Amino acid sequence: MDMRRSSSGISPVVATVILVAIAIVIAIAVAFWASGLVGVFTRFEKIEVTAAVYDTSNGDIELLVRNTGSSPATIDDIYVNGQPVGSDNFDLLSQDGDVVELPANAQTCSVNDNTATCDPGEYVIISVTGAAGGTNFQHGVTYEVAVHTASGKLYPVSVLVP
């Protein structure tokens, strides 16, 4: 008596290839999902002071500031030598200053009262009219001027007043 089974299944090699292909497709899908998720949690603000100049004509310090981070940043105060100068002693400009000019085709931050909200890549010019307490800048002194953001970060730069 010949007892043969029907051989209507798939071979072990084909089954292995199908399982490996399914595993690769799932791994790719998880990788795309995870990279999108990581992008949400790795956004950061970063302010870069690209120019800091003392204006000899009016005694102000002008800063050209750019948001080089990946999330919006809100500039809310300026510090001189570690002390906040207060909103009466600085101006946020969305156009060229007296000395510092915006780069060609630069996108500018939205300025409201004495805060500037800068999306990534946007610029703002800050004119600092005096140190803490409204005192004028003294000649021959180097000042540390820092941009303060709403998240509590300081971005300092040194400026020599000639």
Secondary structure in CASP SS format (residue, H / E / C, confidence):
PFRMAT SS
TARGET T0000
AUTHOR 0000-0000-0000
METHOD secondary structure of the structure
MODEL  1
M C 1.00
D C 1.00
M C 1.00
R C 1.00
R C 1.00
S C 1.00
S C 1.00
S C 1.00
G C 1.00
I C 1.00
S C 1.00
P H 1.00
V H 1.00
V H 1.00
A H 1.00
T H 1.00
V H 1.00
I H 1.00
L H 1.00
V H 1.00
A H 1.00
I H 1.00
A H 1.00
I H 1.00
V H 1.00
I H 1.00
A H 1.00
I H 1.00
A H 1.00
V H 1.00
A H 1.00
F H 1.00
W H 1.00
A H 1.00
S H 1.00
G H 1.00
L H 1.00
V H 1.00
G H 1.00
V H 1.00
F H 1.00
T C 1.00
R C 1.00
F C 1.00
E C 1.00
K C 1.00
I E 1.00
E E 1.00
V E 1.00
T E 1.00
A E 1.00
A E 1.00
V E 1.00
Y E 1.00
D E 1.00
T C 1.00
S C 1.00
N C 1.00
G C 1.00
D E 1.00
I E 1.00
E E 1.00
L E 1.00
L E 1.00
V E 1.00
R E 1.00
N E 1.00
T C 1.00
G C 1.00
S C 1.00
S C 1.00
P C 1.00
A E 1.00
T E 1.00
I E 1.00
D E 1.00
D E 1.00
I E 1.00
Y E 1.00
V E 1.00
N C 1.00
G C 1.00
Q E 1.00
P E 1.00
V C 1.00
G C 1.00
S H 1.00
D H 1.00
N H 1.00
F E 1.00
D E 1.00
L E 1.00
L E 1.00
S C 1.00
Q C 1.00
D C 1.00
G C 1.00
D C 1.00
V C 1.00
V C 1.00
E C 1.00
L C 1.00
P C 1.00
A C 1.00
N C 1.00
A C 1.00
Q C 1.00
T E 1.00
C C 1.00
S E 1.00
V E 1.00
N E 1.00
D C 1.00
N C 1.00
T E 1.00
A E 1.00
T E 1.00
C E 1.00
D C 1.00
P C 1.00
G C 1.00
E C 1.00
Y E 1.00
V E 1.00
I E 1.00
I E 1.00
S E 1.00
V E 1.00
T C 1.00
G C 1.00
A C 1.00
A H 1.00
G H 1.00
G H 1.00
T C 1.00
N C 1.00
F C 1.00
Q C 1.00
H C 1.00
G C 1.00
V C 1.00
T E 1.00
Y E 1.00
E E 1.00
V E 1.00
A E 1.00
V E 1.00
H E 1.00
T E 1.00
A C 1.00
S C 1.00
G C 1.00
K C 1.00
L E 1.00
Y E 1.00
P E 1.00
V E 1.00
S E 1.00
V E 1.00
L E 1.00
V C 1.00
P C 1.00
END
